[in-house]
Amino acid sequence: MSKERARRRAAREAEAARQRRARERRTARRRRRRELLRRITPALRRRRTGRLPRHSRGERAAIVLLTLAAMVLIWSFVDDLALRIALVVLLLLVLPAIVVIALDRRT
C-alpha cells in the first residue's frame, strides 16, 4: 500500500516538475520577446509636448465653443461685412492671449 502511494506521489511530483519547467520556458520566452521588442521599438517620450496637451479636453471644448459663440454674436449684431471680418480676425489674433490669461496654470 505505501509503495503504491509513493509511486503515485512520485508520478504527481514528476508531473508537477514537468509543468513547472514548461511554465518557466514560457515565461522565459515571453521575457525574451518583450526584451527584443523593447530594444527594437523606439522609446516613447511620455512627457507632454506641444501646446494643445496643456489643457484638458473640457477646457479645449470650452475654448472652441466660446470662440464660436463670440463669432456668432459678431455675425449677428454687426451689420458691416468689413467690420465683421475685422472683428473675427481680431478675435482669432487675441484668442491665445485670452486663453493664457484665463487658463494658465503657472501661477
C-alpha positions as CSV (number, residue, x, y, z in Angstrom):
1,M,0.0,0.0,0.0
2,S,2.7,2.5,0.9
3,K,4.7,1.6,-2.2
4,E,1.6,2.4,-4.3
5,R,1.2,5.8,-2.6
6,A,5.0,6.5,-3.0
7,R,4.7,5.6,-6.7
8,R,1.6,7.9,-7.1
9,R,3.4,10.7,-5.2
10,A,6.4,10.3,-7.4
11,A,4.2,10.5,-10.5
12,R,2.5,13.6,-9.2
13,E,5.8,15.3,-8.4
14,A,7.2,14.3,-11.8
15,E,4.1,15.8,-13.5
16,A,4.4,19.0,-11.4
17,A,8.1,19.3,-12.2
18,R,7.3,18.9,-15.9
19,Q,4.6,21.6,-15.7
20,R,6.9,23.9,-13.8
21,R,9.6,23.5,-16.5
22,A,7.1,24.2,-19.2
23,R,5.9,27.3,-17.4
24,E,9.4,28.5,-16.9
25,R,10.2,28.0,-20.6
26,R,7.0,30.0,-21.5
27,T,7.9,32.9,-19.1
28,A,11.5,32.9,-20.3
29,R,10.3,33.0,-24.0
30,R,7.8,35.8,-23.1
31,R,10.5,37.8,-21.3
32,R,13.0,37.4,-24.2
33,R,10.3,38.5,-26.7
34,R,9.5,41.6,-24.6
35,E,13.2,42.5,-24.3
36,L,13.6,42.1,-28.0
37,L,10.6,44.3,-28.7
38,R,11.8,46.9,-26.2
39,R,15.2,47.0,-28.0
40,I,13.7,47.2,-31.5
41,T,10.9,49.8,-30.8
42,P,12.0,53.4,-30.1
43,A,11.4,54.7,-26.7
44,L,8.3,56.8,-26.5
45,R,8.5,60.2,-24.8
46,R,6.0,60.3,-22.0
47,R,6.1,63.9,-21.3
48,R,3.6,66.3,-22.9
49,T,4.7,68.3,-25.8
50,G,3.1,71.0,-27.9
51,R,0.5,73.5,-26.9
52,L,-2.7,71.5,-27.1
53,P,-2.0,68.9,-24.4
54,R,-1.5,71.6,-21.8
55,H,-5.3,71.9,-21.5
56,S,-7.8,69.2,-20.7
57,R,-10.4,68.1,-23.2
58,G,-13.1,70.1,-21.4
59,E,-11.0,73.2,-21.5
60,R,-10.3,72.9,-25.2
61,A,-14.0,72.3,-25.8
62,A,-14.9,75.5,-23.8
63,I,-12.3,77.5,-25.8
64,V,-13.7,76.4,-29.1
65,L,-17.4,76.8,-28.1
66,L,-16.8,80.2,-26.6
67,T,-14.9,81.3,-29.7
68,L,-17.7,80.1,-31.9
69,A,-20.3,81.8,-29.7
70,A,-18.4,85.1,-30.0
71,M,-18.2,84.7,-33.8
72,V,-22.0,84.1,-33.9
73,L,-22.6,87.2,-31.8
74,I,-20.3,89.2,-34.1
75,W,-22.0,88.0,-37.2
76,S,-25.5,88.5,-35.8
77,F,-25.1,92.0,-34.2
78,V,-22.6,93.7,-36.6
79,D,-24.0,94.8,-40.0
80,D,-21.0,95.9,-41.9
81,L,-19.2,93.0,-43.6
82,A,-15.7,94.6,-43.4
83,L,-16.2,95.2,-39.6
84,R,-17.4,91.6,-39.1
85,I,-14.3,90.2,-40.8
86,A,-12.0,92.6,-38.9
87,L,-13.6,91.7,-35.5
88,V,-13.3,87.9,-36.3
89,V,-9.7,88.3,-37.3
90,L,-9.0,90.4,-34.1
91,L,-10.8,87.7,-32.0
92,L,-8.6,85.0,-33.5
93,L,-5.4,87.0,-33.0
94,V,-6.2,87.8,-29.4
95,L,-7.6,84.4,-28.6
96,P,-4.2,82.8,-27.5
97,A,-3.6,85.7,-25.1
98,I,-7.1,85.3,-23.6
99,V,-6.6,81.6,-23.2
100,V,-3.2,82.1,-21.4
101,I,-4.7,84.7,-19.1
102,A,-7.8,82.7,-18.3
103,L,-6.4,79.1,-18.1
104,D,-2.7,79.4,-17.4
105,R,-1.7,77.1,-14.5
106,R,1.8,78.5,-13.8
107,T,0.6,80.8,-11.0
